[in-house]
């Protein structure tokens, strides 16, 4: 049994698309066996939280990339270069050793706004359609089934996404027929969770979504600047974690951009 943890990078509104920070939106899925999340990822993250951050067991820490980057809240100790270096070493080891597969789909919203053939016009739902079909195809190759756990945003947004997912289940997607989606993703409900739920898989996805976003943009020829740590994460993704064909092709499998 697999689970795909979902997180986005960027904003989904269709305004101010002339500004680069609003123009691109990506959705990243981290696919992992549920038992591996339980037996490896949760203990590995807990070990780092205890060793580096002296976590109080009654006040659990949730890894959140923006707070880690800014050394905010429980991550204030990362202002120390020595502590930061130790943390980076430990978290990169988890990124390397954990058994997971990454699928990231990126949309250029400015280009999307000019297209007339897309049935869906909400950028998040466009991305969701593609990532569901990629996930169903991956599960078929693994002869397995799975479910989907997005990070919750707001009740209206979550309900709209749930409705779209039911549409994909009932109608299929452009490249994944209904029978395939229903067979490989049997649950009709998305398993929304928040940061308060402290889900290790969602924390891993949060830490990977940003570097994956810029990895795809870099491969599209965009002039992007990656910090040294993000470059190391990108290398891990490209070398071993993106979904790929039997011949090693990543584009169209673990990485895709629209249009």
Beta strands, then each sheet from edge to edge (+ up, - down):
strand 1: 2-9
strand 2: 24-33
strand 3: 101-108
strand 4: 146-150
strand 5: 255-258
sheet 1: 4+ 1+ 2- 3+ 5+
end
